[in-house]
Amino acid sequence: DRLDVDTFEVQLPHQSSTLSADQANIATLENQASNGFGLTLVRDGNVVSNGNLNSTINLCSANLDIVVPLKARRNGQFGARTTTLKIETISSDGQRDDDLLRLVCKPGP
């Protein structure tokens, strides 16, 4: 088993999302993968930015700002919103690793 990461793709939120928070989260994750870890960046299965194989074990980044806005209702109140992040990495030997994280923002009392 190889312990490396070759490519990185944000699968959720979808690239086509019109929610500004989703676009900000995609940009944050892609920027860290490409510029921070130097990985090849993939969108919809296509390489959009070439990078390098990363085999550094336990490599971490600084904290990343992920946005989960409240849902504005027509009556002026705010409701909870869930944001789902899903990434897929592929190693040099083709092993896929998908990770999913659901974050919930709830309004205060």
N, C-alpha and C positions, 0 to 999 in steps of 0.2 A: 504494500500500500504506500502510495506517495502522499506525503503531507505537503501539498502545495496548492496554490490557487492560480489558475491561468486566466479565466474570464469571469466577469461579474455582470449580472443583469438585474435591474429592478423590475420585477414582474407586477407588483402592486405597490402603490397605485398605478393605474394604467397611464401610459404616456399621453393618451388622448383626453385625460381628465381635464375639465375646465375649472376645477376648484383650485384657486391660487395656492392654498395650503398644500395640496397634492403636488403641484409643480415645484414648490419650494422644497418639499421633502425629497422628491426625485433628484433635484439638483444637489441637495446636501449629500445624499447617499452616493450619487454618481461622482461627485467631486472628490469625496474621500477615497472611493475605490480607485479612481483614475489618478488623481494628483497626489493623494496621500499614500496609497499603497502601490501605485504604479501598475495597476492591473489593466488588462484589455477590457474595454467597456463595450457591452453588447446591448442592443435595443431590438426587440422583436426578432431575435435570432441573428441579427446582422451586426458585424463589428463596426462601431462608429469611432473608436479611438484605440489605436494600438498601444499596448503596454508590454510589460514583462512578466514572466513567471515569478511568483512570490512564494518562497518556501520558508520564510521566517516564522518559526513556531511561536505561538502566543502573542502575535503582533496586535497591538491595540492602538486606537486613535484617542485623541482628546474627546471630550464630550461633544456630541453633535446636537444641534438644535433641530428637533423634530416638532412640527406644528400640528396641534389637534385643536381646531377652533370649535367653540360652541356652535350649535345650530340655532340660527335666528328664526323665530316663529313669526307668523303674520300678526299675532296679537302683541308683539313687542317683547314677549318673554323669550328666554333662552332654554334650549334643551340639550341633552347629552348628544355627543357625536362620537362615533368610533372611526378610527383610522386604522387601516390594515396595511402593514408593510410586508412585502414578500420579496426576497432576493434569491437568486440562484447563482451559485458559483460552480465552475467546472474545473477539475484538476487537469494536469497535463496528460494523464492516462484516461481521461474521459469520464471520471466519476463525477456525478452531479450531487450537489448538496443544496437543498432548498430550506430556507428558514422563513418562518412567518411569525409576526408579532402584531398583536392587536392592542391598540391604545385607546382608552376611553377618557374623554373630558366631560365631567358632569358639572352643572351649575351649582354654585353654593346655595345654602339655604336662604 
